[in-house]
Amino acid sequence: MSTIFSKIAAGEIPSYKCAENDKFYAFLDISPLTKGHTLVIPRQEVDYIFDMEDADLAEFQIFAKKVAKAIKAAFPCKKVAQVVLGLEVNHAHIHLLPMNSESDVDFRKEHLKLSEEEFKEIADKIYTEYQKLK
């Protein structure tokens, strides 16, 4: 059975696309901690990131690195945090969050409420910056 993330990557469920290639997909988290909070997933369904084959995991990290560079260009910040939690959806994924302090990555804090227009604007900024990196 397909995960919600597989359905998003396949276009069966709408998302705010930030980047993609044939193996990976990046889209905005719909419950973001910061503007630019992006999820990066492999298109292949793998439950746990460390169950990925070494070569696939390396490619996944390289893709995430490019997305992080695009996020940093779109939303100037000190760093882009990478967080792997993996309990909420049984599909390997990385959270990328622009951060200026560690409190920006506290998942217990209140999440942002953004309009559809804000989501589209954020995704477009990241996508544009990602395209410059190709």
C-alpha positions as a Markdown table, in Angstrom:
| # | Residue | x | y | z |
|---|---|---|---|---|
| 1 | Met | 0.0 | 0.0 | 0.0 |
| 2 | Ser | 1.3 | 3.4 | -0.9 |
| 3 | Thr | 2.2 | 5.9 | 1.8 |
| 4 | Ile | 0.8 | 9.4 | 1.8 |
| 5 | Phe | 4.3 | 10.6 | 0.8 |
| 6 | Ser | 4.3 | 8.3 | -2.2 |
| 7 | Lys | 1.0 | 9.6 | -3.2 |
| 8 | Ile | 2.3 | 13.2 | -2.9 |
| 9 | Ala | 5.4 | 12.5 | -5.0 |
| 10 | Ala | 3.2 | 10.8 | -7.6 |
| 11 | Gly | 0.9 | 13.9 | -7.8 |
| 12 | Glu | -2.1 | 12.0 | -6.5 |
| 13 | Ile | -2.3 | 14.4 | -3.5 |
| 14 | Pro | -1.5 | 18.1 | -4.0 |
| 15 | Ser | 1.7 | 19.5 | -2.5 |
| 16 | Tyr | 3.9 | 22.6 | -2.7 |
| 17 | Lys | 6.8 | 21.3 | -4.7 |
| 18 | Cys | 10.2 | 22.7 | -3.9 |
| 19 | Ala | 12.5 | 20.3 | -5.9 |
| 20 | Glu | 12.5 | 16.9 | -7.6 |
| 21 | Asn | 14.4 | 14.5 | -9.7 |
| 22 | Asp | 13.6 | 10.9 | -10.8 |
| 23 | Lys | 14.6 | 9.4 | -7.4 |
| 24 | Phe | 13.6 | 12.1 | -4.8 |
| 25 | Tyr | 11.0 | 14.7 | -4.1 |
| 26 | Ala | 10.9 | 17.8 | -1.9 |
| 27 | Phe | 7.8 | 19.7 | -0.8 |
| 28 | Leu | 6.7 | 22.1 | 2.0 |
| 29 | Asp | 5.6 | 20.7 | 5.3 |
| 30 | Ile | 2.0 | 21.7 | 5.7 |
| 31 | Ser | 2.5 | 22.2 | 9.4 |
| 32 | Pro | 5.8 | 24.2 | 9.3 |
| 33 | Leu | 7.9 | 25.4 | 12.2 |
| 34 | Thr | 9.6 | 28.0 | 10.0 |
| 35 | Lys | 8.9 | 29.5 | 6.6 |
| 36 | Gly | 10.7 | 27.2 | 4.2 |
| 37 | His | 10.3 | 24.0 | 6.3 |
| 38 | Thr | 10.6 | 21.4 | 3.7 |
| 39 | Leu | 10.3 | 17.6 | 3.6 |
| 40 | Val | 12.6 | 15.5 | 1.4 |
| 41 | Ile | 11.6 | 12.0 | 0.5 |
| 42 | Pro | 12.8 | 9.1 | -1.7 |
| 43 | Arg | 10.3 | 8.2 | -4.3 |
| 44 | Gln | 11.0 | 4.5 | -3.5 |
| 45 | Glu | 9.0 | 3.5 | -0.4 |
| 46 | Val | 11.4 | 2.8 | 2.5 |
| 47 | Asp | 10.1 | 3.0 | 6.0 |
| 48 | Tyr | 13.3 | 3.9 | 7.8 |
| 49 | Ile | 16.1 | 6.1 | 6.4 |
| 50 | Phe | 18.8 | 3.8 | 7.7 |
| 51 | Asp | 17.2 | 0.8 | 5.9 |
| 52 | Met | 18.2 | 2.5 | 2.6 |
| 53 | Glu | 21.0 | 1.0 | 0.6 |
| 54 | Asp | 24.2 | 2.9 | 1.1 |
| 55 | Ala | 24.4 | 4.3 | -2.5 |
| 56 | Asp | 20.7 | 5.4 | -2.3 |
| 57 | Leu | 21.3 | 7.1 | 1.1 |
| 58 | Ala | 24.3 | 8.9 | -0.2 |
| 59 | Glu | 22.3 | 10.2 | -3.2 |
| 60 | Phe | 19.4 | 11.2 | -0.8 |
| 61 | Gln | 21.8 | 13.3 | 1.3 |
| 62 | Ile | 23.3 | 14.9 | -1.8 |
| 63 | Phe | 19.8 | 15.8 | -3.1 |
| 64 | Ala | 18.8 | 17.1 | 0.4 |
| 65 | Lys | 22.0 | 19.2 | 0.4 |
| 66 | Lys | 21.0 | 20.9 | -2.8 |
| 67 | Val | 17.5 | 21.6 | -1.4 |
| 68 | Ala | 19.1 | 23.0 | 1.7 |
| 69 | Lys | 21.2 | 25.4 | -0.4 |
| 70 | Ala | 18.1 | 26.5 | -2.2 |
| 71 | Ile | 16.3 | 27.1 | 1.1 |
| 72 | Lys | 19.2 | 29.1 | 2.5 |
| 73 | Ala | 19.3 | 31.2 | -0.7 |
| 74 | Ala | 15.5 | 31.8 | -0.6 |
| 75 | Phe | 15.3 | 32.4 | 3.2 |
| 76 | Pro | 18.6 | 33.8 | 4.4 |
| 77 | Cys | 19.5 | 32.2 | 7.7 |
| 78 | Lys | 22.5 | 31.0 | 9.7 |
| 79 | Lys | 22.0 | 27.4 | 8.8 |
| 80 | Val | 19.5 | 24.9 | 7.5 |
| 81 | Ala | 18.8 | 22.2 | 10.0 |
| 82 | Gln | 18.3 | 18.6 | 9.0 |
| 83 | Val | 16.1 | 16.5 | 11.3 |
| 84 | Val | 15.1 | 12.9 | 10.9 |
| 85 | Leu | 12.3 | 11.8 | 13.1 |
| 86 | Gly | 10.4 | 9.2 | 11.1 |
| 87 | Leu | 7.6 | 8.2 | 13.3 |
| 88 | Glu | 4.7 | 10.2 | 11.9 |
| 89 | Val | 4.8 | 8.7 | 8.4 |
| 90 | Asn | 6.2 | 5.2 | 7.6 |
| 91 | His | 8.3 | 6.6 | 4.7 |
| 92 | Ala | 11.9 | 7.8 | 5.1 |
| 93 | His | 12.0 | 11.6 | 5.1 |
| 94 | Ile | 14.2 | 14.5 | 6.1 |
| 95 | His | 13.0 | 17.8 | 7.6 |
| 96 | Leu | 15.0 | 20.8 | 6.4 |
| 97 | Leu | 14.4 | 24.0 | 8.3 |
| 98 | Pro | 15.9 | 27.4 | 7.9 |
| 99 | Met | 17.2 | 28.4 | 11.4 |
| 100 | Asn | 18.8 | 31.3 | 13.2 |
| 101 | Ser | 18.7 | 29.6 | 16.6 |
| 102 | Glu | 18.1 | 26.1 | 17.9 |
| 103 | Ser | 14.7 | 27.1 | 19.1 |
| 104 | Asp | 13.7 | 27.3 | 15.4 |
| 105 | Val | 13.9 | 23.5 | 15.4 |
| 106 | Asp | 11.8 | 22.8 | 18.5 |
| 107 | Phe | 8.9 | 20.6 | 17.3 |
| 108 | Arg | 7.0 | 21.2 | 20.5 |
| 109 | Lys | 6.5 | 24.8 | 19.8 |
| 110 | Glu | 3.5 | 26.2 | 17.9 |
| 111 | His | 3.6 | 25.6 | 14.2 |
| 112 | Leu | 3.0 | 28.4 | 11.7 |
| 113 | Lys | -0.4 | 28.9 | 10.1 |
| 114 | Leu | 0.1 | 30.0 | 6.5 |
| 115 | Ser | -2.3 | 30.8 | 3.7 |
| 116 | Glu | -2.3 | 28.9 | 0.4 |
| 117 | Glu | -0.8 | 32.0 | -1.2 |
| 118 | Glu | 2.1 | 32.0 | 1.3 |
| 119 | Phe | 2.8 | 28.3 | 0.8 |
| 120 | Lys | 2.9 | 28.9 | -3.0 |
| 121 | Glu | 5.2 | 31.9 | -2.7 |
| 122 | Ile | 7.6 | 30.0 | -0.4 |
| 123 | Ala | 7.6 | 26.9 | -2.6 |
| 124 | Asp | 8.2 | 29.0 | -5.7 |
| 125 | Lys | 11.2 | 30.8 | -4.1 |
| 126 | Ile | 12.8 | 27.5 | -3.1 |
| 127 | Tyr | 12.1 | 25.9 | -6.5 |
| 128 | Thr | 13.6 | 28.9 | -8.3 |
| 129 | Glu | 16.7 | 28.7 | -6.2 |
| 130 | Tyr | 16.9 | 24.9 | -6.7 |
| 131 | Gln | 16.8 | 25.3 | -10.5 |
| 132 | Lys | 19.8 | 27.7 | -10.3 |
| 133 | Leu | 21.8 | 24.8 | -8.7 |
| 134 | Lys | 21.3 | 22.3 | -11.5 |
